Amino acid sequence: MKTVVSLKGKDFLTLMDISTEDIHYLLTLAKELKQKQLAGQLYTPLVGKTLAMIFEKPSTRTRVSFEVGMTQLGGSALYLNSNDLQLGRGETIADTARVLSQYVDAIMIRTFAHRTLEELAEYATIPVINGLTDDDHPCQALADLLTIYEVKNTLKGLKLAYVGDGNNVAHALMIAAAKVGMDCVIACPAGYEPKEKYVNAAMQIGKQTGANVAVTHDPVEAVTNADIIYTDVWTSMGQEQESEQRLAVFQPFQVNSELVKHAKPDYMFLHCLPAHRDEEVTADVIDGPNSFVFQQAGNRLHVQKAILLSLL
């Protein structure tokens, strides 16, 4: 497999920095890697390479997919939380970045502040991958695109409706959709809109690719004629104290059998997981025939492998 030159040695912080061509390259590579795995073919080009994985937030899919992905590609991964590192005792991000650059070949970090990620990338001399920040979740969005392509056999011209909190997942999805020419409508309660920086960026990208990007406070408007309906939890990590208030505010934005009637009959339901059944989505929708959430979760592994292979 030919590695795309434009990504080798670079950071993977946000899809805003990744060209449409490179997104399509990564999706094609992920599909090839998935086929190899399903066929039982060993493919180990990263023998001798090590990935450091820093977790300030707990994780199921991100941790397992990156660790297994590195192992399947012949490399190894180190799981590090704040207590394992001197970060927990006040060592700076800059010094941590410089030190880890002496030992490992790449760093994946799952953290709160997006600035932490940017600072780590600024001082590291090896590729840094965004495993999730409060602002962005690019690895998830790539897995979403791969899943949509597998089911719909196209990306351009589809309509994606995201219903819920204008959070990191919404940000990454808007950018991903706009980059590949997919219409994207975000429906959220007033006061919970995505950040303007991401909305404006997605709209600008959409002008180049023909994608329409919009934000609305009406979930029915968003899902009308949608090819894909996507939601996420109403209360993310670090927002637990707002949980009761959010439950009340977001109730009209629940994805249920009534709401999905407005979408196309063959709509796909997606969720980045973990899901709270009968909060943001009813069990009949997430466990129904239009749901592809476990295929979507499985694709995190193949997309992660494509990212690792391209950067290393």
C-alpha positions in Angstrom: 0.0 0.0 0.0 1.3 3.4 -1.0 1.4 5.9 1.9 0.1 9.3 1.1 3.0 11.7 1.3 1.1 14.7 2.5 0.2 13.0 5.9 3.5 11.3 6.7 5.1 12.7 9.9 2.2 15.2 10.4 -0.3 15.7 13.2 -3.9 14.6 13.1 -5.6 17.2 15.2 -8.8 18.3 13.3 -10.3 17.5 9.9 -10.1 21.2 9.2 -6.4 20.6 8.5 -7.0 17.5 6.3 -7.8 17.9 2.6 -10.8 16.3 0.9 -8.3 14.1 -1.1 -6.6 12.9 2.0 -9.9 12.1 3.7 -10.9 9.9 0.7 -7.4 8.4 0.8 -7.8 7.5 4.5 -11.3 6.0 3.9 -9.9 3.9 1.0 -7.0 2.7 3.1 -9.3 1.9 6.0 -11.5 -0.2 3.7 -8.4 -2.1 2.4 -7.2 -2.7 6.0 -10.6 -3.9 7.0 -10.7 -6.4 4.0 -7.3 -7.7 5.0 -8.4 -8.3 8.6 -11.7 -10.0 7.5 -9.7 -12.2 5.2 -7.3 -13.1 8.0 -4.3 -11.6 6.3 -1.4 -10.5 8.5 -0.2 -7.0 7.6 2.5 -5.7 10.0 4.3 -2.6 8.5 4.6 -0.9 11.9 6.9 -3.5 13.6 9.1 -1.8 16.1 6.9 1.3 16.3 5.3 2.4 19.6 2.3 4.6 20.2 1.9 6.5 23.5 -1.8 6.9 24.5 -2.5 9.6 27.0 -5.9 9.5 28.6 -7.2 12.3 30.8 -10.8 11.1 30.0 -11.8 7.4 30.3 -12.6 5.5 27.1 -13.8 2.2 25.6 -13.7 2.6 21.9 -10.8 5.0 21.6 -8.5 3.0 23.8 -9.3 -0.5 22.5 -9.3 0.5 18.8 -5.9 2.3 19.0 -4.3 -0.4 21.1 -5.6 -3.3 19.0 -4.9 -1.3 15.8 -1.2 -0.8 16.7 -0.9 -4.5 17.7 -2.5 -5.7 14.4 -0.1 -3.5 12.4 2.8 -5.0 14.2 3.6 -2.2 16.7 2.8 -1.7 20.3 0.8 0.8 22.4 1.4 2.3 25.9 -1.7 3.3 28.0 -0.9 6.3 30.1 -3.3 8.2 32.3 -2.5 11.4 34.3 -1.5 9.3 37.3 1.0 7.4 35.2 2.8 10.5 34.1 4.4 13.4 35.8 1.7 15.6 34.2 -0.4 14.6 37.3 2.3 16.2 39.5 2.8 19.4 37.5 5.2 18.6 34.7 4.3 20.8 31.8 2.7 19.6 28.6 5.7 21.0 26.7 8.2 19.0 28.7 6.1 15.8 28.5 5.9 16.3 24.7 9.7 16.7 24.4 10.4 13.7 26.6 7.9 11.3 24.9 9.3 12.3 21.5 12.6 10.6 22.6 10.9 7.3 23.4 7.9 6.7 21.1 7.0 7.2 17.4 3.6 8.9 17.9 1.3 10.2 20.7 -2.5 9.9 20.8 -4.2 12.0 23.5 -7.8 12.0 24.8 -8.2 15.2 26.9 -10.5 18.0 27.9 -9.1 21.3 26.6 -8.3 21.5 22.9 -5.4 23.8 23.8 -3.7 20.9 25.7 -3.7 18.9 22.4 -2.3 21.9 20.4 0.4 22.5 23.0 1.4 18.8 22.9 1.6 18.9 19.1 3.6 22.2 19.2 6.4 20.8 21.3 6.4 17.1 20.2 8.7 16.2 17.3 6.6 13.2 16.4 3.0 12.9 15.1 0.2 13.7 17.6 -3.3 12.3 17.1 -6.5 13.8 18.6 -8.3 10.9 20.3 -10.9 13.5 21.5 -11.0 16.9 23.0 -13.9 19.1 24.3 -13.9 20.8 20.9 -13.3 18.0 18.3 -13.4 14.3 17.6 -11.9 13.8 14.1 -11.3 10.0 14.4 -14.9 9.4 15.2 -16.1 11.5 12.2 -13.8 9.5 9.9 -15.4 6.2 11.2 -18.8 7.8 10.6 -17.9 8.6 7.0 -16.6 5.1 6.4 -19.9 3.6 7.8 -22.1 5.9 5.7 -20.1 5.0 2.6 -20.4 1.2 3.3 -24.1 1.5 3.6 -25.0 4.2 1.0 -22.1 3.6 -1.5 -21.6 7.3 -1.8 -21.1 10.4 0.4 -21.6 13.4 -1.8 -25.2 14.8 -1.9 -26.5 12.9 1.1 -28.2 14.7 3.9 -27.0 14.1 7.5 -29.1 15.4 10.4 -27.4 15.6 13.8 -29.9 16.1 16.6 -28.8 17.0 20.1 -25.9 18.9 21.8 -23.7 21.1 19.6 -20.6 19.4 21.0 -17.3 18.0 19.8 -19.0 15.2 17.8 -21.2 17.8 16.1 -18.2 20.0 15.3 -16.2 17.1 13.7 -19.2 15.8 11.8 -20.0 19.3 10.3 -16.4 19.6 9.0 -16.3 16.0 7.8 -19.6 16.3 5.9 -18.7 19.6 4.3 -15.3 18.2 3.2 -17.0 15.4 1.2 -19.9 17.4 -0.2 -22.5 16.0 2.2 -25.3 18.3 3.5 -25.3 18.6 7.3 -28.0 20.1 9.5 -27.4 20.4 13.3 -30.6 20.6 15.4 -30.1 21.7 19.0 -31.8 23.7 21.7 -31.2 27.4 21.9 -28.0 28.0 23.9 -26.5 24.6 23.0 -25.4 25.5 19.4 -22.0 24.3 18.0 -19.2 26.8 18.2 -19.2 29.6 15.6 -15.7 28.8 14.6 -16.8 25.3 13.4 -20.1 26.4 11.8 -18.3 29.2 9.8 -15.5 26.8 8.8 -18.0 24.1 7.7 -20.0 26.7 5.7 -16.9 28.0 3.9 -15.8 24.5 3.1 -19.3 23.7 1.8 -19.1 26.6 -0.6 -16.2 24.8 -2.3 -17.7 21.3 -2.2 -21.4 22.0 -2.8 -22.5 21.0 0.7 -25.2 22.9 2.6 -24.5 23.4 6.3 -27.1 24.7 8.6 -28.0 25.0 12.3 -31.6 24.9 13.5 -33.6 24.7 16.7 -36.2 22.4 15.0 -35.5 18.7 15.0 -38.3 17.9 12.5 -36.9 20.4 10.0 -33.4 18.9 10.4 -34.5 15.2 9.9 -36.9 15.9 7.0 -35.7 13.8 4.0 -32.5 13.0 5.9 -30.4 10.0 4.7 -28.6 9.8 8.1 -29.8 10.7 11.6 -27.1 11.0 14.2 -27.2 11.8 17.9 -25.0 11.7 21.0 -25.5 11.8 24.8 -27.0 14.9 26.2 -24.5 15.1 29.1 -20.9 14.6 28.2 -18.0 13.9 30.5 -17.3 17.0 32.7 -21.0 18.2 32.5 -22.4 15.8 35.1 -23.6 18.6 37.3 -25.8 19.9 34.5 -27.4 16.5 33.9 -30.9 17.3 35.3 -31.2 20.6 33.6 -30.0 19.0 30.3 -32.6 16.2 30.5 -35.4 18.8 30.6 -33.9 21.0 27.9 -33.1 18.3 25.4 -36.3 16.2 25.8 -37.9 17.6 22.6 -34.7 16.5 20.7 -35.1 12.8 21.5 -34.6 10.6 18.4 -37.7 8.4 18.6 -40.1 6.6 16.2 -42.1 9.8 15.7 -39.1 11.9 14.7 -37.6 9.4 12.3 -40.8 9.2 10.3 -39.7 12.5 8.7 -36.5 11.0 7.4 -36.2 8.9 4.2 -37.6 5.4 4.7 -34.1 3.9 4.3 -32.4 6.4 6.7 -29.4 5.3 8.7 -29.2 5.8 12.5 -25.8 6.5 13.9 -24.5 7.2 17.5 -20.9 7.5 18.6 -21.7 5.6 21.8 -21.9 5.1 24.7 -25.7 5.6 24.4 -28.3 6.2 27.1 -31.3 4.4 25.8 -34.6 6.3 26.2 -32.8 9.5 26.9 -31.3 10.9 23.6 -32.6 7.9 21.6 -35.3 5.3 22.2 -34.4 1.6 22.3 -36.6 0.8 19.3 -34.6 3.2 17.1 -31.0 2.3 18.3 -31.8 -1.4 18.3 -33.9 -1.3 15.1 -33.2 -2.3 11.5 -32.0 1.2 10.5 -29.3 1.4 13.2 -25.7 0.8 12.2 -24.1 1.9 15.5 -22.1 -1.3 16.0 -20.7 -1.3 12.5 -19.9 2.3 13.1 -18.1 1.4 16.4 -16.2 -1.4 14.7 -15.0 1.0 12.0 -13.1 3.0 14.6 -10.5 0.2 14.5 -10.0 0.4 10.7 -9.9 4.2 10.5 -7.5 4.4 13.5 -5.2 1.9 11.6 -5.4 4.0 8.5 -4.4 7.1 10.4 -1.5 5.4 12.2 -0.2 3.9 9.0 -0.4 7.2 7.1 1.3 9.3 9.8 4.0 6.7 10.5 
